[in-house]
Amino acid sequence: MSARLLVVAALLPWALAFSHTSPLLFWSSHSSSTLDALPSKAPDAYFLLNALLSNNDICAHDAIVLVDQPQLHASDLRTLPSTAHIARSLSSSPSARQFPYVPNPAPLDTSALLDAAASRCNSRFVSFAPGKGGVSFSADAKHVVALNLPPLTETEAQERKDAMLKYDTLLSTELSSIASTFPNHLIIYTASSASSLSLHAKRATPANAIPSTSAKPHTKGGILAHYQLLTPGIISSLLVTLFVLVPIIMLGIQALGSIQSSLKNEIPKSFDATEKKNQ
């Protein structure tokens, strides 16, 4: 029982630490000092996005693409093979940054940041869902693009893995088309709220606005569907707890229990109670 309590106590801080986080990925087709200068730690996802999109150097890119996929977890990205488009882009891009667990306590609305970047860089703002078609780009003007992927509503691990592979293929097609038109581009991949998707659609031009499919309510799934638990750091902590701390504590308890007093209350053989009473 004590060993189970120790394991639960070791897991709780990690579960709480990842309960309100989302991944945030950046990669650029050209070397970006602004991207490389982002801090390794940030109070929340909005801070990182604002630090990047509010910088004037961001206008050097012909296209800024923000890929938004609600309910995306860092564990979903780890299931992608090394040959996936996202993994290859992160490893081969001149500038790339990965933030797997960025605090995101409130729903992340990127619409205001994208609008501000489009206005400052005199760019055309386009928002659409990948695979729908009907969107054209012109190399004569800079673009700020919002790609709205469907939310990851799957609860089983294999289902989420299959969904990620499908979305990676879909994303590869869209980003390759954008890269062919805009060789100098910046890609941002993150997870916001479903409400942010509707805001993007409302702000887009009518020709490009495509309503997003509403996500099914999340009605099932265990703790692994809501929290990021099985990370290398957590696994190391579990191994240390189970194979180092627990044995030491059990050994200490056994050692304390085996301590015996050296004093004995045996009556001496020459002792005579009657004689002692007469004295």
N, C-alpha and C positions, 0 to 999 in steps of 0.2 A: 504493500500500500504506500509506504513512504517513497519507494522508487517511482511509482506512478505520479505521485504528487510533485516530485522533483521534475519529472519530464514535462508535466503540464505547466509548472511554473517557468520552465525554461522556454516553452513555446509561446506563452502569452505575450511577452514583449515584442517578439518578432511578428506575430499575427497583427497586433495593434499597429506596428510600425508600417505595415504594407496595406492596411485596410483602406486607406484613402490616397492611393498613389496611382499614377499612370505613366507609361513609358513615353519618352520624347526623343525622337531621332532627327538628326540633321545630316545632310550630305550635299556637297556642291560640286559641280562639274569643273570649277576652277578654284584655285587656292583662295581662301577667304580668311583674312586676318580677323575680321569681326566674329566669324564662327569659331575660329581657334581661340579667341580671347574670352569666350563664355566661361563663367566660373564653374568649377567642378561640382559645387553644391549651391542650391538655390532654395529659397523659402517655398516656392510653388512654381507650377508650370507657367502661369501668367508672367512671372518675373522673367523667365528665360525668353519667352516669346517676345515680350515687350523690349527686352535688352537687344534682341536681334533685329526685330522689325522696325524699331524706332531709330536705328542707326542710319545715318545718311549714306554710308557705304553700301547699304543693301540695294540701292538703286543702280549699282553697277551690273546687276543681273538683269538679263532680258526677260526672265520669267521667274516668279516666286510661286512655288506650288506647295500648298498645305493640304496634306492628306489627313482626313479626319475619320476615325473609326471608333465610335463609342463602344464602351465595354471591352476595349483592348487591354490585355494584361501583358506584363513582361514575359510571363511564362509562355504565352502564345508565340512570341517572337523567337523564343529559344527552341520551339519545336520545328522551326523552319530549317531545312537542310542548307548546307553551305552553298549549294547551287541555286538557291532561290534568288530572285531579283533583289530583294531587300538586303539579304546578306552580302551578295556580290557588290552592290552599290556602296555599302558601308565600308567594305574592305578595299575597294579599288578607287574610291573618290579621292581627289587631292586634299579635300577638307571634309572631315566627318566627325560627328560627336554623338555619343549615346548616353542617355540618362534613363536607366531602366525603372527607377522608382522615384519619380518626382512627386512631392506632396501636391495633392489636388483636392483640398477639402470641399471646395465649392464647384458647381458646374462650370466648366471652362467654356467661355464664349469668345471665340476668336474673330467674330465678325467685325468688331470695332477696330481691332488691330489691323486686319486685312484692308479695311476701308481706308484707314489712315495711311498705310503703306502705299496703296494704289494712288491716293491723292498726292502724296509727297513725291512719288516717282513718276507722276503723270502716266499711269498705267491703266490699262483696261482691266476691270474686275469681272471674272467669269466664275460661275459656280455651277457645277453639274455632278451627276452621279455617273461613275465609270460604266462603260458598256451600253449606255443609252443612245449614244450617237447624237447627231444634230448639232455638234459644236465644232466651230472652225476657228483657227488661229491665224493671225497675220503677223509675219515677221517684221512688218513696218512699224509695229507698236509694241511697247512692253506690256506684259500681262502679269496680273496677280490672279492665280487660279486656286479655287477651293474644290478639291475632289472629295465628295462625300460618300464614303463607303458605308454599306449597311452595318448595323450594330452586330457584334458577336454575341448572339443570344444562346448559342449552344451551351449545354451544361456538362456533357460528357467529354472527357479528354480527347478521345479519338475523333469525335465530331468537330471539336474546335480545331484540331490539327488539320483535318480535311478541309474545313472552311478556310483556314489560313492559307493553305496551298492554293485553293481556288481564287481567293482574293489576291494573292501574290501574282498569279498568272494574269489576272485582269488588270492589276496595277502595272505590271510590266508592259502590257500593250499600250496603256494610256500614257505612261511616262516616256516610253520610247517615241511615241508620236510627238509629245511635247519637246523632247530633246532634239528631235530632227529639225524642228522649227526654231527652237531657241537653244543653241549650243551652250550658252552661258546661263545656267539655271541653278536654282537652289530648291531643294526638296525638304519639306518638314513633315514628319509623320508622327501623329499624336492621337490621343483619345479625348474627346470632349463629351458633352451631354447630348442627348437626342434633341433637346430644345435648340441647341446650336445649329443643328442641321436645318431646322425650319427657318431660322433667322437667315442663314446663308441663302436659302431658296427665295425668301422674300426680297432680299437685297439684290439678287441677280436680275439681269435683264429678262423680260418675258420670254424671249426666244430661247434663252439658255436655261431658264428655271424649270427644273423637273422635280415634282414633289417626291420626297423620300418615302419609302415604305415604312409604315409604323412597325416598331418592334413588338414582338409578342411579350407579354408580361413574364417576368422571371419568377416562376413559381416553384421550381425545384432545383436541386443541386446542393451538395454539401459544402463544407467549409472551404474546400479547394476551389470551388467555383467563385468564391467571393474574396479570398485572401491569397496572397502569394507566400506560401509556406516553404516549399521544398527548394531552397536556394543553396548554393555551396556553403555559405556562412552558417545557415541553419543546420545543415547536415553535419558540419564540423562540430557545432555546439552540441548536437545530439550525441555524437560519438564520444565527445569529451565527457558529457554528463553520464552516459550509460556505462562507459568502460573505464572511466577514471574517478569521477566524483562519487558515484554510487558505490563502487567497491571500497573506496577509502572510508566512506561513512559506515558501511556495513562492517568493515574490519574494525573500525573504532568502537562500534557498539558491542561487537563480540568481545573485544579486548576488555572493555569496561565490565561486561557481564561475567567475565572469567576471574575477576579479581576476588580473592578470598583473604579473610583475616588470618593472621598467623597466631593469634591468641586463642587458646583453647580453655574451656571451662571444665576440664576433667578433674575429678576429686583425687587427691593424692592417695596412694595405697595405704600409707601409715596414718591416715586421718581417722580419728575416733570421735564421733559426734557426742557420745555420752561423756567421755573424758573432757571434751571441750566445754560441755555444759557445766560440769562440776567445778571447773576452774572459774 
